[in-house]
Amino acid sequence: ILSPGFLSVQSITSMFTLASELGIIAIGVSLLMMSGEFDLSVGAVFALSTLIFVRTANAGVHPIIAFLLTLGACALIGFVNGFITIRAGIPSFISTLGAMMFWRGVLLYATGGFPVSYEADRRILFFLGGRIYEMLRATGIWFILLTILFNWILKTTRYGNWVLATGGNREAARAAGVNVNKVKVRNFMLCSLLAGLSGTTNLARYLISQPMLGSGMELEAVAASVIGGNLLTGGYGSIMGTFIGALLMGMIRTGLVSIGVAPYLYTAFTGIILVVSVVVNMTVIKRRVGR
């Protein structure tokens, strides 16, 4: 309403690109939340993936191999997060908070606090995040395909049932034969892998790796997931809801910029929306339980 140009093609495609980078991460965060865990390191993994890709490709490794190595490294980080959380029996909030601080420190040390430019073959980057039309990039295609894939997995496969059962009632799921620890570790790996994939699409846009890239993105991903109806307590969720939540987050960011609001206030609006979403979420749950 306040911005006449908000519904322009350029504005809409820009909004969808922003939403897609966040949404790819939010899909992984949602799956992990459904199984009853959190990952606060996805923002750092998002940035770390760009550095791994840049350094390996610049060193002469074929960009496709560099891309696969990057995803493998991110999945390994997720495995470590899950392993420590399960084996040590500590809350994932703490283990992944420590991982976030560790990898952010590694990024700052490895780069000296300065951006690192990508200087290798750029052809693969077009398939990751190249411009398709106006401000719409391949990132949006990845987001749509991943939404369809994981929505199908959640709704129609045994693994989807295992994820929801693990988050809903771990002991009942274990009694039914579900290996809840394996489900959680796999979701930690998927979460980090998708964060890494999103990071490589961002690299395709800017061609640089920045050590502070993705700061705060972990909370935005949680916000998008909660807005989409995913329970913080686990056991219930929707990938399509996450898709819509990410779109709303992108819409808010684009809308604030288009009406001239300082971009720093986006974080404040995100905080307000997160709290309101959780309140609404819990109210609906209490009413359903009451019935």
RODO-620104 format. One record per residue: x, y, z of N, C-alpha, C, O in turn; residue in three letters. Coordinates in steps of 0.1 Angstrom, whole numbers, plus 5000, padded with zeros to 4 digits. Layout:
R n_px n_py n_pz ca_px ca_py ca_pz c_px c_py c_pz o_px o_py o_pz rest
R    X    Y    Z     X     Y     Z    X    Y    Z    X    Y    Z  ala
...
This chain:
R n_px n_py n_pz ca_px ca_py ca_pz c_px c_py c_pz o_px o_py o_pz rest
R 5008 4988 5000  5000  5000  5000 5009 5013 5000 5006 5022 4993  ile
R 5019 5013 5008  5028  5024  5009 5038 5026 4998 5043 5037 4996  leu
R 5040 5015 4990  5050  5016  4980 5044 5013 4966 5040 5001 4964  ser
R 5042 5023 4958  5036  5021  4945 5044 5011 4936 5038 5004 4928  pro
R 5057 5010 4938  5065  5001  4930 5067 4987 4935 5074 4979 4930  gly
R 5060 4984 4946  5062  4971  4953 5058 4959 4944 5065 4949 4944  phe
R 5048 4961 4936  5043  4950  4928 5049 4950 4914 5044 4943 4905  leu
R 5060 4958 4912  5067  4957  4899 5074 4944 4897 5077 4937 4907  ser
R 5077 4941 4885  5084  4928  4882 5097 4927 4889 5101 4917 4894  val
R 5105 4938 4888  5118  4939  4894 5117 4937 4909 5125 4929 4915  gln
R 5107 4943 4916  5106  4942  4930 5102 4927 4934 5107 4922 4944  ser
R 5092 4922 4927  5088  4908  4930 5099 4898 4928 5100 4889 4936  ile
R 5106 4899 4917  5117  4889  4914 5128 4891 4924 5134 4881 4928  thr
R 5131 4903 4929  5141  4905  4939 5137 4899 4952 5145 4893 4959  ser
R 5124 4901 4955  5118  4896  4968 5120 4880 4968 5123 4874 4978  met
R 5117 4874 4956  5117  4860  4956 5131 4854 4957 5133 4844 4963  phe
R 5141 4861 4951  5155  4857  4952 5159 4858 4967 5165 4848 4972  thr
R 5156 4869 4974  5159  4870  4988 5153 4858 4996 5159 4852 5005  leu
R 5140 4856 4993  5132  4846  5000 5138 4832 4998 5138 4823 5006  ala
R 5143 4830 4986  5148  4817  4982 5161 4813 4989 5162 4802 4994  ser
R 5170 4822 4991  5182  4820  4998 5179 4816 5013 5184 4807 5018  glu
R 5170 4824 5019  5166  4821  5032 5157 4808 5033 5159 4800 5042  leu
R 5149 4806 5023  5140  4795  5023 5147 4781 5022 5143 4772 5028  gly
R 5158 4781 5014  5165  4768  5013 5171 4764 5027 5170 4753 5030  ile
R 5176 4774 5034  5181  4771  5048 5169 4767 5057 5170 4758 5065  ile
R 5158 4775 5055  5146  4772  5064 5140 4758 5062 5135 4753 5072  ala
R 5141 4753 5050  5136  4739  5048 5144 4729 5057 5138 4721 5064  ile
R 5157 4731 5057  5165  4722  5066 5162 4724 5081 5161 4715 5089  gly
R 5161 4737 5085  5158  4741  5098 5145 4735 5103 5143 4730 5114  val
R 5135 4736 5093  5122  4730  5096 5122 4715 5099 5116 4711 5108  ser
R 5129 4708 5090  5130  4693  5092 5136 4690 5106 5131 4681 5113  leu
R 5146 4698 5109  5153  4695  5122 5144 4699 5134 5143 4692 5144  leu
R 5136 4710 5133  5127  4714  5143 5116 4703 5145 5112 4700 5156  met
R 5111 4698 5133  5101  4687  5134 5106 4675 5142 5098 4668 5148  met
R 5119 4672 5141  5124  4661  5149 5128 4665 5163 5134 4657 5170  ser
R 5125 4677 5167  5128  4682  5181 5141 4688 5184 5145 4689 5195  gly
R 5148 4693 5173  5161  4699  5176 5163 4712 5169 5154 4716 5161  glu
R 5173 4720 5172  5176  4733  5166 5190 4733 5160 5199 4725 5164  phe
R 5193 4742 5151  5206  4744  5146 5209 4759 5144 5203 4765 5135  asp
R 5217 4764 5153  5220  4778  5153 5233 4781 5145 5237 4793 5144  leu
R 5239 4771 5139  5251  4773  5132 5249 4775 5117 5259 4776 5109  ser
R 5236 4775 5112  5234  4775  5098 5239 4788 5091 5243 4788 5080  val
R 5238 4799 5098  5243  4812  5093 5258 4811 5090 5263 4816 5080  gly
R 5265 4805 5100  5280  4804  5098 5283 4794 5088 5293 4796 5080  ala
R 5276 4783 5087  5278  4773  5076 5275 4779 5062 5282 4777 5052  val
R 5265 4788 5062  5261  4795  5049 5273 4803 5044 5277 4803 5033  phe
R 5280 4810 5053  5292  4818  5050 5304 4809 5047 5312 4811 5038  ala
R 5306 4798 5055  5317  4789  5054 5317 4782 5040 5328 4780 5034  leu
R 5305 4779 5035  5304  4772  5022 5310 4781 5011 5317 4775 5002  ser
R 5308 4794 5012  5313  4802  5001 5329 4803 5002 5335 4803 4991  thr
R 5334 4802 5014  5349  4803  5015 5355 4790 5010 5365 4790 5003  leu
R 5349 4778 5014  5354  4765  5009 5354 4765 4994 5363 4760 4988  ile
R 5342 4769 4988  5341  4769  4974 5351 4778 4967 5358 4773 4958  phe
R 5353 4790 4972  5362  4799  4966 5377 4794 4967 5384 4794 4957  val
R 5380 4790 4979  5394  4786  4981 5398 4773 4972 5408 4773 4967  arg
R 5389 4763 4972  5392  4751  4964 5392 4754 4949 5400 4749 4942  thr
R 5382 4762 4944  5381  4765  4930 5393 4774 4926 5399 4771 4915  ala
R 5396 4784 4934  5408  4792  4931 5421 4785 4931 5431 4789 4924  asn
R 5422 4774 4939  5434  4766  4939 5436 4756 4927 5446 4749 4926  ala
R 5426 4756 4918  5427  4748  4906 5418 4736 4905 5418 4729 4895  gly
R 5411 4734 4916  5401  4722  4916 5390 4726 4907 5385 4737 4907  val
R 5385 4716 4899  5374  4719  4890 5362 4724 4898 5359 4718 4908  his
R 5355 4734 4893  5344  4740  4901 5333 4730 4905 5327 4732 4916  pro
R 5330 4720 4896  5320  4710  4900 5325 4702 4912 5317 4699 4921  ile
R 5338 4698 4912  5344  4691  4923 5344 4699 4935 5341 4695 4946  ile
R 5347 4712 4933  5347  4722  4945 5334 4723 4951 5332 4723 4963  ala
R 5323 4723 4942  5310  4724  4947 5306 4711 4955 5300 4713 4966  phe
R 5309 4700 4950  5306  4687  4957 5314 4686 4970 5309 4682 4981  leu
R 5327 4691 4970  5335  4691  4983 5329 4700 4993 5329 4697 5005  leu
R 5324 4711 4988  5317  4721  4997 5305 4715 5004 5303 4716 5016  thr
R 5296 4709 4996  5284  4702  5002 5288 4691 5011 5282 4689 5022  leu
R 5298 4683 5008  5303  4673  5016 5308 4678 5030 5305 4672 5040  gly
R 5316 4689 5029  5321  4695  5041 5310 4700 5050 5310 4699 5062  ala
R 5300 4706 5044  5288  4711  5052 5280 4700 5058 5276 4701 5070  cys
R 5278 4689 5051  5271  4677  5056 5279 4671 5068 5273 4667 5078  ala
R 5293 4672 5067  5301  4667  5078 5300 4675 5090 5299 4670 5101  leu
R 5298 4688 5088  5296  4697  5100 5283 4694 5107 5282 4693 5119  ile
R 5273 4691 5099  5260  4687  5104 5261 4674 5112 5255 4672 5122  gly
R 5269 4665 5106  5271  4652  5113 5277 4654 5127 5273 4648 5137  phe
R 5287 4662 5127  5294  4665  5140 5285 4672 5150 5285 4668 5162  val
R 5277 4681 5145  5267  4687  5154 5257 4677 5160 5255 4677 5172  asn
R 5252 4668 5151  5243  4658  5156 5250 4648 5165 5244 4644 5175  gly
R 5262 4644 5162  5269  4634  5170 5271 4639 5184 5269 4633 5194  phe
R 5276 4652 5185  5279  4658  5198 5266 4659 5206 5266 4656 5218  ile
R 5256 4664 5199  5243  4666  5206 5238 4653 5212 5233 4652 5223  thr
R 5238 4642 5204  5232  4629  5208 5241 4622 5218 5237 4618 5229  ile
R 5254 4622 5215  5263  4614  5224 5265 4621 5237 5266 4615 5248  arg
R 5267 4634 5237  5269  4642  5250 5256 4644 5257 5257 4648 5269  ala
R 5245 4643 5250  5232  4645  5257 5230 4659 5261 5223 4662 5271  gly
R 5235 4668 5253  5233  4683  5256 5223 4689 5247 5221 4683 5236  ile
R 5216 4699 5250  5206  4706  5241 5213 4710 5228 5224 4716 5229  pro
R 5206 4708 5217  5212  4712  5204 5213 4727 5204 5222 4732 5196  ser
R 5205 4735 5212  5207  4749  5212 5221 4753 5216 5227 4762 5211  phe
R 5227 4745 5226  5240  4748  5231 5251 4743 5222 5260 4750 5219  ile
R 5249 4731 5217  5260  4725  5208 5261 4733 5195 5272 4735 5190  ser
R 5250 4737 5189  5251  4745  5177 5254 4759 5179 5260 4766 5170  thr
R 5251 4765 5191  5256  4778  5194 5271 4778 5195 5278 4787 5189  leu
R 5277 4768 5201  5291  4767  5201 5297 4765 5187 5308 4771 5184  gly
R 5290 4757 5179  5295  4755  5165 5294 4768 5157 5303 4771 5149  ala
R 5284 4776 5159  5283  4789  5153 5295 4798 5156 5301 4804 5147  met
R 5298 4798 5169  5309  4807  5173 5322 4802 5168 5331 4810 5164  met
R 5324 4788 5168  5336  4783  5163 5339 4785 5148 5349 4790 5145  phe
R 5329 4783 5140  5330  4784  5126 5331 4799 5122 5338 4802 5112  trp
R 5324 4807 5129  5326  4822  5126 5340 4826 5129 5345 4835 5122  arg
R 5345 4821 5140  5359  4825  5143 5369 4819 5133 5378 4826 5129  gly
R 5366 4807 5128  5375  4801  5118 5374 4810 5105 5385 4812 5099  val
R 5363 4815 5102  5361  4823  5090 5369 4836 5091 5376 4840 5082  leu
R 5368 4842 5103  5375  4855  5105 5390 4853 5104 5398 4861 5099  leu
R 5395 4842 5110  5409  4839  5110 5414 4836 5096 5424 4841 5092  tyr
R 5406 4828 5089  5411  4823  5075 5411 4835 5065 5419 4834 5056  ala
R 5402 4844 5067  5401  4855  5058 5408 4868 5063 5410 4878 5055  thr
R 5412 4868 5076  5417  4881  5081 5407 4892 5082 5410 4903 5084  gly
R 5394 4888 5081  5383  4897  5082 5380 4904 5069 5372 4913 5068  gly
R 5387 4900 5058  5385  4906  5045 5378 4897 5035 5379 4885 5036  phe
R 5370 4902 5025  5364  4894  5015 5374 4887 5007 5385 4892 5005  pro
R 5370 4875 5002  5379  4867  4993 5371 4866 4979 5360 4861 4979  val
R 5377 4870 4968  5371  4870  4955 5372 4856 4948 5382 4849 4950  ser
R 5361 4853 4941  5361  4841  4933 5367 4844 4919 5363 4853 4913  tyr
R 5377 4836 4915  5385  4839  4903 5385 4827 4893 5392 4828 4883  glu
R 5378 4816 4896  5378  4805  4888 5367 4805 4877 5360 4816 4876  ala
R 5365 4794 4870  5354  4793  4860 5341 4796 4866 5337 4790 4876  asp
R 5333 4805 4860  5320  4809  4865 5308 4801 4860 5297 4804 4863  arg
R 5310 4792 4851  5299  4786  4844 5289 4778 4854 5277 4779 4852  arg
R 5295 4771 4863  5287  4764  4873 5279 4773 4881 5268 4770 4886  ile
R 5284 4785 4883  5277  4795  4892 5263 4799 4886 5254 4803 4893  leu
R 5263 4799 4872  5250  4803  4866 5239 4793 4870 5228 4797 4872  phe
R 5242 4780 4871  5233  4770  4874 5229 4770 4889 5218 4766 4893  phe
R 5238 4776 4897  5235  4778  4911 5227 4790 4915 5218 4790 4923  leu
R 5231 4801 4908  5224  4814  4912 5224 4824 4901 5224 4836 4903  gly
R 5225 4820 4888  5226  4829  4877 5213 4836 4875 5202 4831 4878  gly
R 5214 4848 4869  5202  4856  4866 5194 4850 4855 5199 4847 4844  arg
R 5181 4848 4857  5172  4842  4847 5164 4853 4840 5163 4854 4828  ile
R 5157 4861 4848  5149  4872  4843 5148 4883 4853 5144 4880 4865  tyr
R 5150 4895 4849  5150  4906  4859 5159 4903 4870 5171 4900 4869  glu
R 5154 4903 4883  5161  4900  4895 5159 4885 4899 5165 4881 4909  met
R 5152 4877 4891  5150  4863  4894 5162 4855 4890 5167 4856 4879  leu
R 5167 4847 4900  5178  4839  4898 5175 4824 4899 5165 4820 4903  arg
R 5185 4816 4895  5183  4801  4896 5181 4797 4910 5175 4786 4912  ala
R 5185 4805 4920  5182  4802  4934 5167 4799 4936 5164 4790 4943  thr
R 5159 4807 4929  5144  4805  4931 5140 4791 4925 5131 4785 4931  gly
R 5146 4786 4915  5143  4773  4910 5147 4762 4920 5139 4753 4922  ile
R 5159 4764 4925  5163  4754  4936 5153 4754 4947 5150 4743 4952  trp
R 5149 4766 4951  5140  4767  4963 5126 4759 4960 5121 4752 4968  phe
R 5121 4761 4948  5109  4755  4944 5110 4740 4943 5102 4732 4949  ile
R 5121 4735 4937  5124  4721  4936 5126 4714 4949 5120 4703 4952  leu
R 5133 4721 4958  5136  4715  4971 5123 4715 4980 5121 4706 4988  leu
R 5115 4725 4978  5102  4725  4985 5093 4713 4981 5087 4707 4989  thr
R 5092 4711 4968  5084  4700  4963 5090 4687 4968 5082 4678 4972  ile
R 5103 4685 4967  5110  4673  4971 5107 4670 4986 5103 4659 4989  leu
R 5110 4679 4995  5109  4676  5009 5095 4676 5014 5091 4670 5024  phe
R 5086 4683 5007  5072  4682  5010 5067 4668 5007 5059 4662 5014  asn
R 5071 4663 4996  5068  4649  4992 5074 4639 5002 5067 4630 5006  trp
R 5086 4641 5006  5093  4632  5016 5085 4632 5029 5083 4622 5035  ile
R 5081 4644 5033  5075  4645  5046 5061 4639 5046 5057 4633 5056  leu
R 5054 4640 5035  5040  4636  5035 5037 4622 5030 5027 4616 5034  lys
R 5047 4616 5023  5044  4604  5016 5054 4592 5019 5051 4581 5015  thr
R 5065 4595 5026  5075  4585  5028 5075 4581 5043 5071 4588 5052  thr
R 5081 4569 5045  5083  4565  5059 5092 4574 5067 5091 4577 5079  arg
R 5102 4580 5060  5112  4589  5067 5104 4601 5072 5107 4606 5083  tyr
R 5095 4606 5064  5087  4617  5069 5079 4614 5082 5078 4622 5091  gly
R 5074 4602 5082  5067  4597  5094 5076 4596 5106 5073 4600 5117  asn
R 5088 4591 5103  5098  4590  5114 5102 4603 5120 5104 4605 5132  trp
R 5104 4613 5111  5108  4627  5115 5097 4632 5125 5100 4637 5136  val
R 5084 4632 5121  5074  4637  5129 5072 4629 5142 5069 4634 5153  leu
R 5074 4616 5141  5072  4607  5153 5084 4610 5163 5081 4610 5175  ala
R 5096 4612 5158  5107  4615  5166 5105 4628 5174 5108 4629 5186  thr
R 5100 4638 5167  5098  4651  5174 5086 4651 5183 5085 4658 5193  gly
R 5075 4643 5179  5063  4643  5187 5064 4635 5200 5060 4640 5210  gly
R 5070 4623 5199  5071  4615  5211 5082 4605 5209 5081 4594 5203  asn
R 5094 4609 5213  5106  4601  5211 5105 4587 5216 5109 4577 5209  arg
R 5100 4585 5228  5100  4571  5233 5090 4563 5226 5093 4551 5224  glu
R 5079 4568 5222  5069  4561  5215 5074 4557 5201 5072 4546 5196  ala
R 5082 4566 5195  5088  4563  5182 5098 4552 5183 5099 4543 5175  ala
R 5106 4553 5194  5116  4543  5196 5110 4529 5198 5115 4519 5193  arg
R 5099 4529 5206  5092  4517  5208 5086 4511 5195 5084 4499 5194  ala
R 5083 4519 5186  5077  4515  5173 5088 4511 5163 5085 4507 5152  ala
R 5100 4511 5167  5111  4507  5159 5119 4517 5151 5127 4514 5143  gly
R 5116 4530 5154  5123  4541  5148 5136 4544 5154 5137 4545 5167  val
R 5147 4545 5147  5160  4548  5152 5160 4563 5153 5165 4570 5144  asn
R 5156 4569 5165  5154  4583  5166 5168 4591 5165 5168 4602 5160  val
R 5178 4585 5170  5191  4591  5170 5196 4593 5155 5202 4603 5152  asn
R 5194 4582 5147  5198  4583  5133 5190 4593 5126 5195 4600 5117  lys
R 5177 4594 5129  5168  4604  5122 5173 4618 5125 5174 4627 5116  val
R 5177 4620 5138  5181  4634  5142 5194 4637 5135 5196 4648 5131  lys
R 5204 4628 5135  5217  4631  5129 5215 4633 5114 5222 4642 5109  val
R 5207 4626 5108  5204  4628  5093 5199 4642 5091 5202 4649 5081  arg
R 5190 4646 5100  5184  4659  5098 5194 4671 5101 5193 4681 5095  asn
R 5203 4668 5110  5214  4678  5112 5222 4679 5100 5226 4690 5096  phe
R 5225 4668 5093  5233  4668  5081 5226 4675 5070 5232 4683 5063  met
R 5213 4672 5068  5205  4679  5058 5204 4694 5060 5205 4702 5051  leu
R 5203 4697 5073  5202  4712  5076 5215 4719 5072 5214 4730 5066  cys
R 5226 4713 5076  5239  4720  5072 5241 4719 5057 5247 4729 5051  ser
R 5238 4708 5051  5240  4707  5036 5231 4718 5029 5237 4724 5019  leu
R 5219 4720 5033  5211  4730  5026 5216 4744 5029 5215 4752 5020  leu
R 5221 4746 5041  5227  4759  5044 5239 4761 5034 5241 4773 5030  ala
R 5247 4751 5032  5258  4752  5023 5254 4754 5009 5260 4762 5001  gly
R 5244 4747 5004  5238  4750  4991 5234 4764 4989 5236 4770 4979  leu
R 5227 4769 4999  5222  4783  4998 5234 4793 4998 5233 4803 4991  ser
R 5245 4790 5005  5256  4798  5005 5263 4798 4991 5267 4809 4987  gly
R 5263 4787 4984  5269  4787  4971 5261 4795 4961 5266 4801 4951  thr
R 5247 4795 4963  5239  4803  4954 5241 4818 4956 5241 4826 4947  thr
R 5244 4822 4969  5248  4836  4972 5261 4839 4966 5263 4851 4961  asn
R 5271 4830 4966  5283  4833  4959 5281 4835 4944 5289 4844 4939  leu
R 5272 4829 4938  5269  4831  4924 5264 4845 4921 5266 4851 4910  ala
R 5258 4852 4931  5254  4866  4930 5265 4876 4931 5266 4885 4923  arg
R 5273 4874 4941  5283  4884  4945 5298 4881 4941 5306 4890 4941  tyr
R 5301 4868 4939  5314  4863  4935 5325 4866 4946 5336 4867 4943  leu
R 5320 4868 4958  5330  4870  4970 5325 4862 4982 5313 4859 4983  ile
R 5334 4858 4990  5331  4852  5003 5334 4862 5014 5346 4867 5015  ser
R 5325 4865 5022  5326  4875  5033 5325 4868 5047 5316 4860 5048  gln
R 5334 4870 5056  5334  4863  5069 5322 4865 5077 5318 4856 5085  pro
R 5315 4876 5076  5303  4879  5084 5290 4877 5076 5280 4881 5081  met
R 5292 4871 5064  5280  4868  5056 5271 4858 5064 5275 4849 5071  leu
R 5258 4861 5064  5248  4852  5070 5246 4854 5085 5239 4846 5091  gly
R 5252 4864 5090  5250  4867  5105 5235 4870 5107 5229 4879 5101  ser
R 5230 4863 5117  5215  4865  5120 5206 4856 5111 5194 4856 5114  gly
R 5212 4850 5101  5203  4842  5092 5197 4830 5099 5186 4825 5095  met
R 5204 4825 5109  5198  4813  5116 5185 4817 5123 5176 4808 5124  glu
R 5184 4829 5129  5172  4833  5135 5161 4836 5125 5149 4834 5127  leu
R 5165 4842 5113  5155  4844  5103 5149 4831 5098 5137 4830 5095  glu
R 5158 4821 5097  5153  4808  5092 5143 4802 5102 5133 4796 5098  ala
R 5146 4803 5115  5137  4799  5126 5124 4806 5125 5113 4801 5126  val
R 5125 4820 5122  5113  4828  5121 5104 4823 5109 5092 4822 5110  ala
R 5111 4821 5098  5103  4817  5086 5096 4803 5088 5085 4801 5084  ala
R 5103 4794 5096  5098  4781  5099 5086 4783 5108 5075 4776 5106  ser
R 5087 4791 5118  5076  4792  5128 5064 4800 5122 5053 4796 5124  val
R 5067 4810 5114  5056  4816  5106 5049 4806 5098 5036 4808 5096  ile
R 5056 4797 5092  5050  4786  5084 5042 4776 5092 5036 4767 5086  gly
R 5041 4777 5105  5033  4768  5113 5041 4756 5119 5035 4747 5125  gly
R 5054 4756 5118  5062  4745  5124 5063 4748 5139 5067 4759 5144  asn
R 5061 4737 5147  5062  4738  5162 5076 4739 5167 5084 4731 5162  leu
R 5079 4748 5176  5092  4748  5182 5094 4735 5190 5106 4732 5192  leu
R 5084 4729 5195  5085  4717  5203 5087 4704 5195 5089 4694 5201  thr
R 5086 4705 5182  5087  4694  5173 5074 4686 5172 5064 4688 5179  gly
R 5074 4676 5162  5063  4667  5161 5053 4672 5151 5044 4664 5147  gly
R 5054 4684 5146  5044  4689  5136 5051 4699 5128 5059 4707 5133  tyr
R 5047 4700 5115  5053  4710  5106 5048 4708 5092 5042 4699 5088  gly
R 5052 4718 5084  5048  4718  5070 5059 4725 5062 5063 4736 5065  ser
R 5064 4718 5051  5074  4724  5042 5067 4735 5034 5073 4745 5031  ile
R 5055 4733 5030  5048  4743  5022 5046 4755 5031 5047 4767 5027  met
R 5043 4753 5044  5042  4764  5053 5056 4772 5054 5056 4784 5055  gly
R 5067 4765 5054  5080  4771  5055 5082 4779 5042 5088 4790 5043  thr
R 5078 4774 5031  5079  4781  5018 5072 4795 5019 5077 4805 5015  phe
R 5059 4794 5024  5052  4807  5026 5058 4816 5036 5059 4828 5034  ile
R 5063 4810 5047  5070  4818  5057 5082 4826 5052 5085 4837 5055  gly
R 5090 4818 5043  5102  4825  5037 5098 4836 5028 5104 4846 5027  ala
R 5087 4834 5020  5082  4844  5011 5078 4857 5019 5080 4868 5015  leu
R 5071 4855 5030  5067  4866  5038 5079 4874 5044 5079 4886 5044  leu
R 5089 4866 5048  5101  4873  5053 5108 4881 5041 5112 4893 5044  met
R 5108 4876 5029  5114  4883  5018 5105 4895 5014 5110 4906 5011  gly
R 5092 4893 5016  5083  4904  5013 5085 4916 5023 5084 4927 5019  met
R 5087 4912 5035  5089  4923  5046 5102 4931 5043 5102 4943 5043  ile
R 5112 4923 5040  5125  4930  5037 5124 4939 5025 5128 4951 5026  arg
R 5118 4934 5014  5117  4942  5002 5108 4954 5004 5110 4965 5000  thr
R 5097 4952 5012  5087  4962  5014 5093 4974 5023 5090 4985 5020  gly
R 5101 4970 5033  5107  4980  5041 5116 4989 5033 5117 5001 5035  leu
R 5124 4983 5025  5134  4990  5016 5127 4999 5007 5131 5011 5005  val
R 5116 4994 5001  5109  5002  4990 5101 5014 4996 5099 5023 4988  ser
R 5098 5014 5009  5092  5026  5014 5102 5035 5022 5098 5045 5028  ile
R 5115 5032 5020  5125  5040  5026 5128 5038 5040 5135 5047 5046  gly
R 5123 5027 5046  5127  5024  5060 5141 5019 5061 5146 5012 5052  val
R 5148 5024 5072  5162  5019  5073 5163 5004 5074 5155 4998 5081  ala
R 5172 4998 5066  5172  4983  5065 5176 4977 5079 5173 4965 5081  pro
R 5182 4984 5088  5185  4979  5101 5173 4975 5109 5173 4967 5118  tyr
R 5161 4982 5106  5149  4979  5113 5143 4965 5109 5133 4961 5115  leu
R 5148 4959 5098  5143  4946  5094 5145 4936 5105 5136 4928 5108  tyr
R 5156 4937 5113  5158  4928  5124 5148 4930 5135 5143 4920 5141  thr
R 5144 4942 5137  5134  4945  5147 5120 4940 5143 5113 4934 5151  ala
R 5117 4941 5131  5104  4936  5126 5104 4921 5126 5094 4914 5129  phe
R 5116 4915 5123  5117  4900  5124 5114 4895 5138 5107 4885 5140  thr
R 5120 4902 5148  5118  4898  5162 5103 4899 5166 5098 4890 5172  gly
R 5097 4910 5162  5082  4911  5165 5074 4900 5159 5065 4894 5165  ile
R 5077 4898 5146  5069  4888  5139 5071 4874 5145 5062 4866 5145  ile
R 5084 4871 5149  5087  4858  5155 5079 4856 5168 5073 4845 5170  leu
R 5079 4866 5176  5071  4865  5189 5056 4863 5186 5050 4855 5192  val
R 5051 4871 5177  5036  4871  5174 5033 4857 5169 5023 4851 5172  val
R 5042 4852 5160  5039  4839  5154 5039 4828 5164 5030 4819 5163  ser
R 5048 4828 5173  5049  4818  5184 5036 4819 5192 5030 4808 5196  val
R 5032 4831 5196  5020  4833  5204 5008 4827 5197 5000 4820 5203  val
R 5006 4830 5184  4995  4825  5176 4996 4810 5175 4986 4803 5177  val
R 5008 4805 5173  5010  4791  5172 5006 4783 5184 4999 4773 5184  asn
R 5010 4788 5196  5007  4781  5208 4992 4783 5212 4986 4773 5218  met
R 4986 4794 5208  4972  4795  5211 4964 4785 5203 4954 4779 5208  thr
R 4967 4783 5190  4960  4773  5182 4962 4759 5188 4952 4752 5188  val
R 4974 4756 5192  4976  4743  5198 4968 4741 5210 4962 4730 5212  ile
R 4967 4751 5219  4960  4749  5231 4945 4747 5228 4938 4740 5235  lys
R 4940 4754 5218  4926  4753  5215 4923 4739 5209 4913 4733 5212  arg
R 4932 4734 5201  4931  4720  5195 4931 4710 5207 4923 4701 5207  arg
R 4940 4711 5216  4941  4702  5227 4929 4703 5236 4924 4693 5241  val
R 4924 4715 5238  4912  4717  5246 4900 4710 5240 4891 4705 5247  gly
R 4899 4710 5226  4888  4703  5220 4889 4688 5221 4881 4680 5216  arg
